Amino acid sequence: MLKKSLFQKPENRLETYEKIPVKGEQKQQGPEIPDNMFINCPSCRETLLSADVKENNGVCIKCGNHFKIGVRQRINMLLDEGSFVGMYGDMTSRNLIDFPGYDKKLEEATSKSGEKEAVICGTGKIKGSSAAIFFMNGDFMMGSMGTVVGEKITLIFEYAAANDLPVIGYTISGGARMQEGILSLMQMAKTSGAVMRHGEAGGLYIAVLTNPTTGGVTASFAMEGDIIISEPGALIGFAGPRVIEQTIRQKLPQGFQRAEFMVEKGFVDAIVERKEQREYLSKLLKLHSKEMLV
Amino acid sequence: MKNIFDSSVYEADESDVRAYKRVMTSRAKGRPTGKDYIDNLISDFIELHGDRHTGDDPAVITGIGKLKNMPVTVIAIEKGHSTKEKIKRNFGSMHPEGYRKALRQMKLAEKFARPVICIVDTSGAYCGIEAEERGQGQAIAENLVEMMRLKTPIVSLFIGEGGSGGALGLAVADKVWMLENSYYSVISPEGCASILWKDSKKMKEAAQSLRLTAYDLKDLGIAEKIITEPENLKDFKRIYYFLEDLLFDEFSKSKELSTQELLERRYEKFRKIGRIQGL
């Protein structure tokens, strides 16, 4: 086979004078800009100041596209200041089935995210209404569900059932965690059992689906909320889009599996923008509070 | 004589038969499918169709029949034998309406106090546009919740492939029994290899690492029984006889439990998986 480089035009200094910087010579440029000062919105292609977006809760100030935000920022955004009390925060995963490379992955995820697992549980208040809450963490192995994630979510539902609290759960997940094999899959059944028992005790469960919520999490507690809401544009599905494309060997239509599509198909109650969520959830909690029944 | 099927007798051989070989066997041509089990275990079988919402999923056969003299509900994923049949059955990959069809039959079983036998053999729930549109995730999730509180005994029998959520959607059961060469996994070995190692040829390593054989599942406390298989497929008759007795005994025993006890045990079976001690 001929080398590809044979077909490339030779570099001619006279032609490409502007493009190629000569060694040692500084390229003529404006003031230096730090890499992360601006971000590009993938939706409207606008260049935005990172600080502006951060201040706007990770939402594009031009088109309203919802960027990913850190789990701690979400907690601060949603709950009354200082009301959050973390629970089961010391639980860490172990390599239960000796899966190759899992220990290293866990270490990396811990140092990268600064969290011990892919879900944070606890209690908190939203405009004065108490709730048990869980926030999945997409920065920890893509929010995948292993035994610890399953256990923590089960525990928080059990706690809420015992203490007569509603549960608000934010999901973001690539699905069950492969590295824990069948034990991960079983967490789908386990968490579903806990959701069921919390429900039978009369508890309210609101699931908030964020981008992306897929696989075993969609096929268990994400779809089991009494009320299911979603952030705009969030990908929600059982099989991921790439897997579907490989299976059916055709391109998926625009907007397929997005939150708007899920509302249209009847699987999500409403789309609620990030900045509205606190107000929205507070209203729902108040409507379900025991005092309202008197 | 029936003791030859006792799992302990064959366990010693496990080390020299690799996991991938079992996966291959579970998919082998000519291996009995769900319908073969119905034909051999159940008499007076009456097939009942449809989920009452969307349609009838041919990938799963549901109905009522007799196990010895006991009325039972049977829900069996069917892959089909011939190519034509396989296409008709969608290769045993269920759509959401399949899970809803199964759930409808389970609810009927509960109403008339019939035990439920789920026969599982699927590479996974179907991934396609219609399956997503009709809520594959929601359908499976609903089955997990409803099976957890179904007030009648459930046994899930894995006869071949046990692919992820698609299998679990029929396997929140009091007892999970597996044929010796069946597997049950969070992801197919091919899928695991291509996602983790970007190389679907590493399937053998993936199969071994995922711990997906019946023996692994028993070690991990997820399967209760392993049904050893005869070397020759023609001798499968013996398995049917054995299973008939086994299922009948199991359901007779569970009749002695109160509903509350039955449900408590089922909950606990799944609750204990991955429980962290000392909390």
Interface residues (C-beta under 8 A of the other chain):
Chain A: Y88 M91 L96 I97 D98 F99 P100 G101 G146 T147 V148 G150 E151 T154 L155 A176 R177 M178 E180 G181 I182 L183 S184 L185 M186 Q187 M188 A189 K190 S192 G193 A194 V195 M196 R197 E200 G215 G216 T218 A219 S220 F221 A222 M223 E224 I236 G237 F238 A239 V243 I244 T247 I248 L252 P253 F256 Q257 K265 G266 F267
Chain B: A125 C127 G128 I129 A131 E132 E133 R134 G135 Q136 G137 Q138 I140 A141 E142 L144 V145 M148 R149 S164 G165 L168 G169 A171 V172 Y184 S185 V186 I187 C192 I195 L196 E205 S209 L210 R211 L212 D216 L217 L220 I222 Y267 F270 R271 I273 G274 R275 I276 L279
